[in-house]
Amino acid sequence: MIIGNKNTGKSTFCKSLINELLLTNPNRPVSYLEIDPGQSEYSTPCALSLSEIVQAQFGLVALPHKNNNIVKSRVEHYFGFTSAVNAPTRYVEIIEELFNHHQTKFSQRNHLIINTPGWVKGYGKELLNQITKIINPDKLILLSNNLNQEYPDNANILQDLTYQSLSIIPGVYQLSKYSAPQIRTINKLLYFHQTTQSEHLILMIIYWIPRH
Protein backbone atom coordinates (compact mmCIF):
# COMPACT_ATOMS: atom_id res chain seq x y z
CA MET A 1 0.00 0.00 0.00
CA ILE A 2 1.39 3.38 -1.06
CA ILE A 3 0.53 6.44 1.04
CA GLY A 4 1.67 10.05 1.22
CA ASN A 5 0.62 13.65 0.82
CA LYS A 6 -0.63 15.08 -2.46
CA ASN A 7 1.94 15.51 -5.23
CA THR A 8 4.49 13.14 -3.71
CA GLY A 9 4.59 10.82 -6.74
CA LYS A 10 2.38 7.97 -5.52
CA SER A 11 0.88 7.17 -8.93
CA THR A 12 4.27 7.35 -10.65
CA PHE A 13 5.77 5.06 -8.01
CA CYS A 14 2.89 2.58 -8.40
CA LYS A 15 3.30 2.43 -12.17
CA SER A 16 7.06 1.93 -11.83
CA LEU A 17 6.50 -0.83 -9.28
CA ILE A 18 3.93 -2.54 -11.51
CA ASN A 19 6.36 -2.48 -14.44
CA GLU A 20 9.22 -3.79 -12.29
CA LEU A 21 7.15 -6.72 -11.02
CA LEU A 22 5.85 -7.63 -14.48
CA LEU A 23 9.25 -7.36 -16.15
CA THR A 24 10.85 -9.45 -13.40
CA ASN A 25 8.18 -12.15 -13.58
CA PRO A 26 5.93 -11.78 -16.65
CA ASN A 27 3.90 -14.86 -15.69
CA ARG A 28 2.68 -13.36 -12.43
CA PRO A 29 0.04 -10.62 -12.92
CA VAL A 30 -0.31 -7.60 -10.67
CA SER A 31 -3.58 -6.59 -9.04
CA TYR A 32 -3.88 -2.81 -8.85
CA LEU A 33 -6.42 -1.40 -6.40
CA GLU A 34 -7.19 2.25 -7.13
CA ILE A 35 -8.99 4.02 -4.31
CA ASP A 36 -8.51 7.64 -5.36
CA PRO A 37 -11.65 8.52 -7.36
CA GLY A 38 -10.27 11.96 -8.17
CA GLN A 39 -7.04 10.78 -9.83
CA SER A 40 -7.87 7.54 -11.62
CA GLU A 41 -5.36 5.79 -13.86
CA TYR A 42 -6.99 2.54 -14.97
CA SER A 43 -10.47 3.38 -13.64
CA THR A 44 -13.17 5.35 -15.37
CA PRO A 45 -13.61 8.83 -13.84
CA CYS A 46 -15.07 8.97 -10.31
CA ALA A 47 -14.80 5.20 -9.84
CA LEU A 48 -12.81 2.78 -7.68
CA SER A 49 -11.45 -0.35 -9.31
CA LEU A 50 -9.40 -3.51 -9.03
CA SER A 51 -7.46 -4.21 -12.24
CA GLU A 52 -5.49 -7.34 -13.08
CA ILE A 53 -2.53 -6.01 -15.07
CA VAL A 54 -0.58 -8.48 -17.18
CA GLN A 55 1.70 -6.27 -19.26
CA ALA A 56 4.07 -3.43 -18.42
CA GLN A 57 3.15 -0.03 -19.78
CA PHE A 58 5.38 2.92 -20.51
CA GLY A 59 4.10 6.42 -21.14
CA LEU A 60 0.58 7.62 -20.55
CA VAL A 61 -1.96 5.18 -19.17
CA ALA A 62 -4.80 4.56 -21.59
CA LEU A 63 -8.32 4.32 -20.23
CA PRO A 64 -9.74 0.91 -19.27
CA HIS A 65 -11.63 -0.48 -22.22
CA LYS A 66 -8.76 0.31 -24.60
CA ASN A 67 -6.35 -1.58 -22.37
CA ASN A 68 -7.25 -5.11 -23.45
CA ASN A 69 -3.62 -6.15 -23.89
CA ILE A 70 -2.57 -4.58 -20.59
CA VAL A 71 -5.50 -5.17 -18.25
CA LYS A 72 -6.78 -8.74 -18.30
CA SER A 73 -9.76 -8.12 -16.03
CA ARG A 74 -11.22 -5.27 -14.03
CA VAL A 75 -13.85 -4.97 -11.32
CA GLU A 76 -15.13 -1.44 -10.90
CA HIS A 77 -17.60 0.36 -8.68
CA TYR A 78 -18.86 3.77 -9.70
CA PHE A 79 -18.53 6.09 -6.71
CA GLY A 80 -19.78 9.30 -8.31
CA PHE A 81 -17.57 11.78 -6.47
CA THR A 82 -13.97 12.91 -6.72
CA SER A 83 -13.48 12.84 -2.94
CA ALA A 84 -14.42 10.35 -0.24
CA VAL A 85 -15.81 13.18 1.89
CA ASN A 86 -19.06 13.14 -0.13
CA ALA A 87 -19.97 9.56 0.83
CA PRO A 88 -17.38 8.18 3.27
CA THR A 89 -19.34 5.11 4.38
CA ARG A 90 -19.97 3.98 0.82
CA TYR A 91 -16.35 4.74 -0.05
CA VAL A 92 -15.04 2.36 2.62
CA GLU A 93 -17.65 -0.27 1.68
CA ILE A 94 -16.49 -0.25 -1.95
CA ILE A 95 -12.85 -0.63 -0.93
CA GLU A 96 -13.72 -3.58 1.29
CA GLU A 97 -15.70 -5.23 -1.53
CA LEU A 98 -12.85 -4.80 -4.01
CA PHE A 99 -10.27 -6.07 -1.53
CA ASN A 100 -12.40 -9.11 -0.70
CA HIS A 101 -12.72 -9.80 -4.43
CA HIS A 102 -8.94 -9.79 -4.72
CA GLN A 103 -8.58 -12.09 -1.72
CA THR A 104 -11.08 -14.53 -3.21
CA LYS A 105 -9.95 -14.51 -6.84
CA PHE A 106 -6.34 -13.38 -7.07
CA SER A 107 -4.49 -13.51 -3.76
CA GLN A 108 -2.86 -16.88 -4.47
CA ARG A 109 -1.17 -15.77 -7.68
CA ASN A 110 -1.12 -11.96 -7.96
CA HIS A 111 0.85 -9.22 -6.31
CA LEU A 112 -1.41 -6.47 -4.93
CA ILE A 113 -0.53 -2.77 -5.17
CA ILE A 114 -2.83 -0.19 -3.61
CA ASN A 115 -2.71 3.47 -4.58
CA THR A 116 -4.32 5.81 -2.06
CA PRO A 117 -5.49 9.46 -2.12
CA GLY A 118 -3.22 12.21 -0.82
CA TRP A 119 -5.73 13.13 1.88
CA VAL A 120 -3.75 12.11 4.97
CA LYS A 121 -4.89 14.70 7.50
CA GLY A 122 -8.10 15.24 9.46
CA TYR A 123 -11.00 13.11 8.31
CA GLY A 124 -8.91 11.72 5.46
CA LYS A 125 -6.55 10.28 8.07
CA GLU A 126 -9.50 8.66 9.88
CA LEU A 127 -10.57 7.00 6.63
CA LEU A 128 -7.01 5.81 6.05
CA ASN A 129 -7.05 4.25 9.53
CA GLN A 130 -10.21 2.32 8.62
CA ILE A 131 -8.80 1.20 5.29
CA THR A 132 -5.55 -0.15 6.76
CA LYS A 133 -7.54 -2.07 9.39
CA ILE A 134 -9.51 -3.75 6.60
CA ILE A 135 -6.49 -4.56 4.46
CA ASN A 136 -3.66 -4.88 7.02
CA PRO A 137 -1.00 -4.43 4.30
CA ASP A 138 2.10 -6.55 4.63
CA LYS A 139 4.12 -3.62 3.27
CA LEU A 140 3.25 0.04 3.84
CA ILE A 141 5.27 2.53 1.79
CA LEU A 142 5.21 6.18 2.83
CA LEU A 143 6.46 8.78 0.35
CA SER A 144 7.87 11.72 2.28
CA ASN A 145 10.41 14.53 2.16
CA ASN A 146 11.97 13.18 5.38
CA LEU A 147 13.01 9.56 5.89
CA ASN A 148 12.86 9.70 9.70
CA GLN A 149 9.85 7.82 11.06
CA GLU A 150 9.78 10.15 14.09
CA TYR A 151 9.59 13.26 11.91
CA PRO A 152 6.35 15.02 13.01
CA ASP A 153 4.56 14.82 9.65
CA ASN A 154 5.48 11.15 9.24
CA ALA A 155 4.53 10.29 12.81
CA ASN A 156 1.14 11.98 12.43
CA ILE A 157 0.39 10.11 9.21
CA LEU A 158 1.48 6.73 10.60
CA GLN A 159 -0.26 7.06 13.95
CA ASP A 160 -2.96 4.37 14.43
CA LEU A 161 -2.40 2.85 10.97
CA THR A 162 -2.43 -0.95 10.73
CA TYR A 163 0.42 -2.59 8.79
CA GLN A 164 3.00 -5.35 9.09
CA SER A 165 6.13 -3.58 7.86
CA LEU A 166 7.03 -0.03 6.84
CA SER A 167 9.32 1.66 4.34
CA ILE A 168 9.75 5.42 4.04
CA ILE A 169 11.17 6.58 0.73
CA PRO A 170 11.73 10.02 -0.81
CA GLY A 171 8.73 11.48 -2.57
CA VAL A 172 8.97 13.11 -5.97
CA TYR A 173 7.85 16.69 -5.45
CA GLN A 174 7.24 18.02 -8.93
CA LEU A 175 4.24 20.21 -9.61
CA SER A 176 2.22 19.22 -12.64
CA LYS A 177 1.58 21.83 -15.32
CA TYR A 178 -2.11 20.90 -14.93
CA SER A 179 -4.22 21.22 -11.79
CA ALA A 180 -6.20 18.28 -10.38
CA PRO A 181 -9.55 19.59 -11.77
CA GLN A 182 -7.96 20.01 -15.20
CA ILE A 183 -6.62 16.45 -15.13
CA ARG A 184 -10.06 15.14 -14.15
CA THR A 185 -11.62 17.02 -17.07
CA ILE A 186 -9.02 15.62 -19.47
CA ASN A 187 -9.69 12.07 -18.21
CA LYS A 188 -13.42 12.49 -18.77
CA LEU A 189 -12.89 13.84 -22.28
CA LEU A 190 -10.53 10.97 -23.11
CA TYR A 191 -13.03 8.46 -21.78
CA PHE A 192 -15.93 9.74 -23.86
CA HIS A 193 -13.89 10.39 -27.00
CA GLN A 194 -12.44 6.89 -27.18
CA THR A 195 -15.66 4.96 -26.67
CA THR A 196 -17.44 3.58 -29.72
CA GLN A 197 -20.43 2.18 -27.88
CA SER A 198 -22.40 5.42 -28.16
CA GLU A 199 -21.58 6.25 -31.78
CA HIS A 200 -25.00 5.02 -32.85
CA LEU A 201 -26.52 7.89 -30.88
CA ILE A 202 -25.24 10.29 -33.51
CA LEU A 203 -27.42 8.57 -36.10
CA MET A 204 -30.49 8.14 -33.93
CA ILE A 205 -33.74 9.85 -34.84
CA ILE A 206 -34.72 11.50 -31.59
CA TYR A 207 -38.39 11.72 -32.50
CA TRP A 208 -40.57 11.07 -35.52
CA ILE A 209 -43.75 12.91 -36.46
CA PRO A 210 -46.00 10.92 -38.77
CA ARG A 211 -47.29 12.71 -41.84
CA HIS A 212 -50.97 12.61 -42.66
C-alpha positions as CSV (number, residue, x, y, z in Angstrom):
1,M,0.0,0.0,0.0
2,I,1.4,3.4,-1.1
3,I,0.5,6.4,1.0
4,G,1.7,10.1,1.2
5,N,0.6,13.7,0.8
6,K,-0.6,15.1,-2.5
7,N,1.9,15.5,-5.2
8,T,4.5,13.1,-3.7
9,G,4.6,10.8,-6.7
10,K,2.4,8.0,-5.5
11,S,0.9,7.2,-8.9
12,T,4.3,7.3,-10.6
13,F,5.8,5.1,-8.0
14,C,2.9,2.6,-8.4
15,K,3.3,2.4,-12.2
16,S,7.1,1.9,-11.8
17,L,6.5,-0.8,-9.3
18,I,3.9,-2.5,-11.5
19,N,6.4,-2.5,-14.4
20,E,9.2,-3.8,-12.3
21,L,7.1,-6.7,-11.0
22,L,5.9,-7.6,-14.5
23,L,9.3,-7.4,-16.1
24,T,10.9,-9.5,-13.4
25,N,8.2,-12.2,-13.6
26,P,5.9,-11.8,-16.7
27,N,3.9,-14.9,-15.7
28,R,2.7,-13.4,-12.4
29,P,0.0,-10.6,-12.9
30,V,-0.3,-7.6,-10.7
31,S,-3.6,-6.6,-9.0
32,Y,-3.9,-2.8,-8.8
33,L,-6.4,-1.4,-6.4
34,E,-7.2,2.2,-7.1
35,I,-9.0,4.0,-4.3
36,D,-8.5,7.6,-5.4
37,P,-11.6,8.5,-7.4
38,G,-10.3,12.0,-8.2
39,Q,-7.0,10.8,-9.8
40,S,-7.9,7.5,-11.6
41,E,-5.4,5.8,-13.9
42,Y,-7.0,2.5,-15.0
43,S,-10.5,3.4,-13.6
44,T,-13.2,5.3,-15.4
45,P,-13.6,8.8,-13.8
46,C,-15.1,9.0,-10.3
47,A,-14.8,5.2,-9.8
48,L,-12.8,2.8,-7.7
49,S,-11.4,-0.3,-9.3
50,L,-9.4,-3.5,-9.0
51,S,-7.5,-4.2,-12.2
52,E,-5.5,-7.3,-13.1
53,I,-2.5,-6.0,-15.1
54,V,-0.6,-8.5,-17.2
55,Q,1.7,-6.3,-19.3
56,A,4.1,-3.4,-18.4
57,Q,3.2,0.0,-19.8
58,F,5.4,2.9,-20.5
59,G,4.1,6.4,-21.1
60,L,0.6,7.6,-20.5
61,V,-2.0,5.2,-19.2
62,A,-4.8,4.6,-21.6
63,L,-8.3,4.3,-20.2
64,P,-9.7,0.9,-19.3
65,H,-11.6,-0.5,-22.2
66,K,-8.8,0.3,-24.6
67,N,-6.3,-1.6,-22.4
68,N,-7.3,-5.1,-23.4
69,N,-3.6,-6.1,-23.9
70,I,-2.6,-4.6,-20.6
71,V,-5.5,-5.2,-18.2
72,K,-6.8,-8.7,-18.3
73,S,-9.8,-8.1,-16.0
74,R,-11.2,-5.3,-14.0
75,V,-13.9,-5.0,-11.3
76,E,-15.1,-1.4,-10.9
77,H,-17.6,0.4,-8.7
78,Y,-18.9,3.8,-9.7
79,F,-18.5,6.1,-6.7
80,G,-19.8,9.3,-8.3
81,F,-17.6,11.8,-6.5
82,T,-14.0,12.9,-6.7
83,S,-13.5,12.8,-2.9
84,A,-14.4,10.4,-0.2
85,V,-15.8,13.2,1.9
86,N,-19.1,13.1,-0.1
87,A,-20.0,9.6,0.8
88,P,-17.4,8.2,3.3
89,T,-19.3,5.1,4.4
90,R,-20.0,4.0,0.8
91,Y,-16.3,4.7,-0.1
92,V,-15.0,2.4,2.6
93,E,-17.6,-0.3,1.7
94,I,-16.5,-0.3,-2.0
95,I,-12.9,-0.6,-0.9
96,E,-13.7,-3.6,1.3
97,E,-15.7,-5.2,-1.5
98,L,-12.9,-4.8,-4.0
99,F,-10.3,-6.1,-1.5
100,N,-12.4,-9.1,-0.7
101,H,-12.7,-9.8,-4.4
102,H,-8.9,-9.8,-4.7
103,Q,-8.6,-12.1,-1.7
104,T,-11.1,-14.5,-3.2
105,K,-9.9,-14.5,-6.8
106,F,-6.3,-13.4,-7.1
107,S,-4.5,-13.5,-3.8
108,Q,-2.9,-16.9,-4.5
109,R,-1.2,-15.8,-7.7
110,N,-1.1,-12.0,-8.0
111,H,0.8,-9.2,-6.3
112,L,-1.4,-6.5,-4.9
113,I,-0.5,-2.8,-5.2
114,I,-2.8,-0.2,-3.6
115,N,-2.7,3.5,-4.6
116,T,-4.3,5.8,-2.1
117,P,-5.5,9.5,-2.1
118,G,-3.2,12.2,-0.8
119,W,-5.7,13.1,1.9
120,V,-3.8,12.1,5.0
121,K,-4.9,14.7,7.5
122,G,-8.1,15.2,9.5
123,Y,-11.0,13.1,8.3
124,G,-8.9,11.7,5.5
125,K,-6.6,10.3,8.1
126,E,-9.5,8.7,9.9
127,L,-10.6,7.0,6.6
128,L,-7.0,5.8,6.1
129,N,-7.1,4.2,9.5
130,Q,-10.2,2.3,8.6
131,I,-8.8,1.2,5.3
132,T,-5.6,-0.1,6.8
133,K,-7.5,-2.1,9.4
134,I,-9.5,-3.7,6.6
135,I,-6.5,-4.6,4.5
136,N,-3.7,-4.9,7.0
137,P,-1.0,-4.4,4.3
138,D,2.1,-6.6,4.6
139,K,4.1,-3.6,3.3
140,L,3.2,0.0,3.8
141,I,5.3,2.5,1.8
142,L,5.2,6.2,2.8
143,L,6.5,8.8,0.4
144,S,7.9,11.7,2.3
145,N,10.4,14.5,2.2
146,N,12.0,13.2,5.4
147,L,13.0,9.6,5.9
148,N,12.9,9.7,9.7
149,Q,9.8,7.8,11.1
150,E,9.8,10.2,14.1
151,Y,9.6,13.3,11.9
152,P,6.4,15.0,13.0
153,D,4.6,14.8,9.7
154,N,5.5,11.1,9.2
155,A,4.5,10.3,12.8
156,N,1.1,12.0,12.4
157,I,0.4,10.1,9.2
158,L,1.5,6.7,10.6
159,Q,-0.3,7.1,14.0
160,D,-3.0,4.4,14.4
161,L,-2.4,2.8,11.0
162,T,-2.4,-0.9,10.7
163,Y,0.4,-2.6,8.8
164,Q,3.0,-5.3,9.1
165,S,6.1,-3.6,7.9
166,L,7.0,0.0,6.8
167,S,9.3,1.7,4.3
168,I,9.8,5.4,4.0
169,I,11.2,6.6,0.7
170,P,11.7,10.0,-0.8
171,G,8.7,11.5,-2.6
172,V,9.0,13.1,-6.0
173,Y,7.9,16.7,-5.5
174,Q,7.2,18.0,-8.9
175,L,4.2,20.2,-9.6
176,S,2.2,19.2,-12.6
177,K,1.6,21.8,-15.3
178,Y,-2.1,20.9,-14.9
179,S,-4.2,21.2,-11.8
180,A,-6.2,18.3,-10.4
181,P,-9.5,19.6,-11.8
182,Q,-8.0,20.0,-15.2
183,I,-6.6,16.4,-15.1
184,R,-10.1,15.1,-14.2
185,T,-11.6,17.0,-17.1
186,I,-9.0,15.6,-19.5
187,N,-9.7,12.1,-18.2
188,K,-13.4,12.5,-18.8
189,L,-12.9,13.8,-22.3
190,L,-10.5,11.0,-23.1
191,Y,-13.0,8.5,-21.8
192,F,-15.9,9.7,-23.9
193,H,-13.9,10.4,-27.0
194,Q,-12.4,6.9,-27.2
195,T,-15.7,5.0,-26.7
196,T,-17.4,3.6,-29.7
197,Q,-20.4,2.2,-27.9
198,S,-22.4,5.4,-28.2
199,E,-21.6,6.2,-31.8
200,H,-25.0,5.0,-32.8
201,L,-26.5,7.9,-30.9
202,I,-25.2,10.3,-33.5
203,L,-27.4,8.6,-36.1
204,M,-30.5,8.1,-33.9
205,I,-33.7,9.9,-34.8
206,I,-34.7,11.5,-31.6
207,Y,-38.4,11.7,-32.5
208,W,-40.6,11.1,-35.5
209,I,-43.7,12.9,-36.5
210,P,-46.0,10.9,-38.8
211,R,-47.3,12.7,-41.8
212,H,-51.0,12.6,-42.7
